[in-house]
Each structure stands twice: as C-alpha cells, then as structure tokens.
Amino acid sequence: MIGEARELTVELGDRSYPIYIGSGLIRGVGQVFRDRDFPVQAPVLLVTDASVANLFAAKVEESLTGAGYHVTRAVVPSGENSKSLEMLDQLVETALKAGLDRQSTVIALGGGVVGDLAGFLAASYMRGVRFVQMPTTILAHDSSVGGKVAVNHRLAKNIIGAFHQPEFVLYDLDTLSSLPTREVRAGLSEVIKHGLIWNKEFVNWCEDNVERLLGLEPDALGYALYEAVV
C-alpha cells in the first residue's frame, strides 16, 4: 500500500495485481516501480494524450526519474481517432528509438482511449512487455481493469485487440479535478450502474452522497471507485 491509498487485488493466481486508489499517488509511482522490482536499466515509455500531458505527465516522469528510471514520453492526439493502426505504428517507432526491450514497461496515463492504445502496444511489442494503467477519468475505472486492450479498424471498433493484464493500476484522484462536469456525471453514472447490477446498498449510499461525489470529494470518490471496481 502507498500512502493513504485504498488497495484491492485482482485475483488471477500468479498474475494477480493491485489497484491503488487515492490522492497524490502520482508522486509515488517511482517507488511502486522499485517495490515491485521493475528493472531500472529497462527504458519506460509513458503514453498520454494532448489533454493530459501538460497537466500530469511531468509529475509522473519526475517520480520515475527520481527512482532511477529513464522515461520517454509519447503524446497522442486526444479522442477516439488515436485508437488506430497508424497511431500504433508511430508508437512502435517511438518505442524502438527509445530502446525499449523485453524488460521495459509501457505506462498508459489518460482515459480509456490511451489505456486501450498503450495496452495494445504493450501486448504486441516484442510479443508482450510490462504494462501499467494510470487512469485520469472516472469512466476509465472500468476499462483500466481486466486487461482488455484494442485499436479500431476503419470498418469496426475494437476489432484488433488482446487481453493483456497490467502490472498494477494507479488511480490518483487528484487527476480527476480537471474533468468537465459532463464527464464527471457520465463517469459517475457508470459507477452507479455497477451498483444497480450488484449492490443495492451502494446505490443508496451514492444517492445519499451525490453532492460529495459531484464535488469530487476524495473520501467519497475513492470509496465509490473502490466499490465499483470490486
């Protein structure tokens, strides 16, 4: 566990991995890499999008470089169009030029599009390298867990993909403060949907705490995301 984070484990036997949920977690990502024995000599590729890069990428890089890792940043355009074979080709070129090898790690810093694209890169580059999810949207609480990664074809969405589980998921609640109100509401709707399927008491709790959730209060939001992922 890092700091005051909530932690849960995705149980997959030898491939089980933790999910950390809390505020200020970005500054500890380098320590998590160290604690989980990610090789320092292996280059890291940080994939993010244009909307997120200026807000949070430098903080991730600072934590990792402070722990001894060499990081290359790859910024893709925001939006669904980035989930393409053309963008994947560009990322492969960036990875090769950065010297990524079989011990390297690809980090997805962003929402579902970045997670899918970076995850498929990690699944296919050198037949699979380490992958870390750092979601920055509420909607990504679902897509960042479970290992489903893909890119689109011009004739079909998510038709080229794989299952590639992350080494861990780091969900820093502070990154959600930049979301517009519409995205906050859309994400919380998905959170509540999980409750409607599995947990009536959680739905009642959400109704009682709706203003705290809409206000992105860390304690309330952290609890809601934890329950939705469970």
Buried (B, 14 or more C-beta within 10 A) or exposed (E): EBEEBBEBEBEEEEEEBBBBBBBBBBBBBBBBBBEEEBEBEBBBBBBBBEBBBEBBBEBBBBBBEEBEBBBBBBBBEBEEEBBBEEBBEBBBEBBEEBEBBEBBBBBBBBBBBBBBBBBBBBBBBBEEBBBBBBBBBBBBBBBBBBBBBBBBEEEEEBEBBBEBBBBBBBBBBBBBEEBEEEBBEBBBEBBBEBBEEEBEEBBEBBEEBEEBBBEBBBBBBBBBBBBBBE
